[in-house]
Amino acid sequence: MLKRFFITCSGADRAIIYNCSDGEQNKYAGIGATVFFTALLAWVAASYALYTVFDNIYMAAAFGLLWGLLIFNLDRFIVSTIRKRDNFRQELLQATPRIILAIIIAIVISKPLEIKIFEKEIDTVLLKEKNKMALANKKQTTDYYATDFNKNKAAIDSLKSEIVAKEKEVNALYSIYITEAEGTSGTKKLGKGPVYKEKREKHDAALAQLNALREKNTAKIEAKEAMASSLQTELDNKINESKPIIDKFDGLMARINALNKLPLLPSLFIMLLFLAIETSPIIAKLLSPKGEYDFKLEENEMAIKTNLTQNNYQRDLMRTTDAKIYDDVYAEIRSDKELYNYKKKKAIELLEMQADSFSEKQKNIM
């Protein structure tokens, strides 16, 4: 039962192969088994690749099965259409397009399985990429808000500078009226005279201005600091919003790119393994000697070709003969006087009818 199934997978003509020896049947069963297991690997590989895209095992398995059936059909077609000939170069030339197609299929099949085999290494590469993306995103977002932050900070610094400048002015006036009272500067008279009072009034006025300025600027600074806090919250929200997007950066294309950043040699060996598996039915068909099945298949094809050639020849001969017969028949008719007179009579009647019709139309116009 299994042998028959694998023979069916090989694409061999069952009416011919079952009349061949067991050795010939085993050869084609082996070719069919290779075709079947290659399609099975294609199903597994495609299912895993699509699982990374859809994140749904049932959908991935369904589409993977379609891909596996497609590969099965292609491989079966490739193997079944290669014909054994007496010239190896001619066989190789015939198989070259199929080998190229097999190489493409092998590459497509091997990539998803390489991704699964090197999953841990790929996850490490993706983690590094995600960290780079997170840092780059944070820097880009921070740069976007940097202008607003700088303007806000400059405004706060300006308000604080006004207070500091006014405090320096008040402190200077305080020092002036104190030293005047002590008699160490100004009039250098000890005591609180008129000059002292004047300087004290200037200090008190400046102090009142300082208190008013401090109250006004403090309110503005608090508003600016609240704005800075709001900007920081908005910045943090923007960064947090992009984190899920960066965390999901592990799709099929990202994993393929990560795989390409790993050492080439292990990946190359896996691809070569699948290439050997995919091309093995074709190589086996090319290297195997011309067997009983090939001779019987060639015999059937030659019988059909001979029959078709004979039929075409008979049709051409029949057409040529009929043409010569009709040539002779019409040659005799051409010399028949009675037929000539009859055609002449009908031609005259037709001309008379045309003349009468034309005459009637002219009368109606007049």
URRABEL-V243702 format. One record per helix or strand. SS is the DSSP state (H for helix, E for strand). FROM is the first residue (numbers start at 1). LEN is the number of residues. Records with the same first field share a line. If there is no record, write none. Layout:
SS = FROM-LEN / FROM-LEN
This chain:
H = 2-9 / 14-4 / 22-33 / 57-25 / 88-30 / 119-64 / 194-54 / 252-9 / 264-24 / 292-43 / 337-29
